[in-house]
Amino acid sequence: MIKKLLIGIVALIAILFLGGMFYGNSIVKGSVEEYGPEYTGTSVVLDDVSFSPFAGTAGLTGLVIGSPEGFDSDKTFSLKEISVKLELSTLMSDPVHIY
């Protein structure tokens, strides 16, 4: 019984790991474009995402947040590219190192 439970837990971790590797970028991009407009009340477009939780890196390319109704400009904010790297070994320490 315990052996089957451990095998199930290992299989679940492997599935999550592989899912994060192969679908992490599309999950982040879809979430930004789906929930961004709900929070900002404007249009939100994101061209590309590079997301690797196991390497501790993330990046956004082509983020555009539209202007609210009544404003002259078509966009409030645009970002060509941004990236961050998290030093995973510091995740449980103080301070956490983010570059």
N, C-alpha and C positions, 0 to 999 in steps of 0.2 A: 504494500500500500504506500509506504513512504517512498519507495524507489520510483513508483509511477508518478507520485507528486513531484519529486525532484526532477524527473525527466520532463514533466509538463512545464515546470518553471523554467528550466533551461531552454526548452523549445520556445516558450513565450518570449524570453529575453532575446533569443536569436531572431525571432520574427520581428520584434521591435527594432533591433539593431539593423537588420536588413531593410526594413521599411524606412527607417530614418536615413539610411544611406541613399536609397533609390528615390524616395518620394518626399524627402524633407524640404527641398527647394519649392516644389509645387504646393506643398501644404502651407508653407510660410507665405508664398505669393498669393495664394487663394484667400488665406485668412486676412491679409492686409487689404486686399481689394474688396472682400466681403464685409468685414467689420469696420474698416476705416471710414467709409461714408456714414455709418451709423454713429460713430463717435464724433466726427467732425461736422456732419451736416453738409458736406460738400462731396464732390467727386474725388476719388483717389485712384491713381493709376501707378502701377509698378512694373517696369520693363523686365527686370531679372533679379533673381535672388541666388546668392551662393551661401549655402548653409551647411556646415559640417559640425554637428554637435560633438562628435568624438575627437575632432581635431581642435575644437574650441574656437572656430572661426565662423564669421557671418559677414555678409556684405549685401548691400542694396544698390541697384543701378536703375536710374531713370524714375525716381519717385516724384510724382507731381500731385499736389493737393490743390484742388480747385478753390476758387473764391466763393464765398457765400452769396446768395442772391442779393442784388442791389449794389454790388461792388463793380467798379469799372474794369478791373484787371481780370483776365481769364484764369489766373492761378494765384494762390496765396503764397505757395512755397514750391520750389522745385530743387531737386538734388540730383546731380549728375551721378555721383558715386560716393559710397562710404563703406568702410570695412572696419571690423573690430576683431581682435584676437584676445582670447581669454587664456591665461596660463592655468591649465587644468589642475596642476599640482597645488595651486593656491586657493582652489575653490572652497575648501573647508577651513581656511585660515583667515586671519585678519592682518593686513588687508588682502583683498582679492586683486590680482594684477590683470588689468585690461589695457590693451595697447591699441 
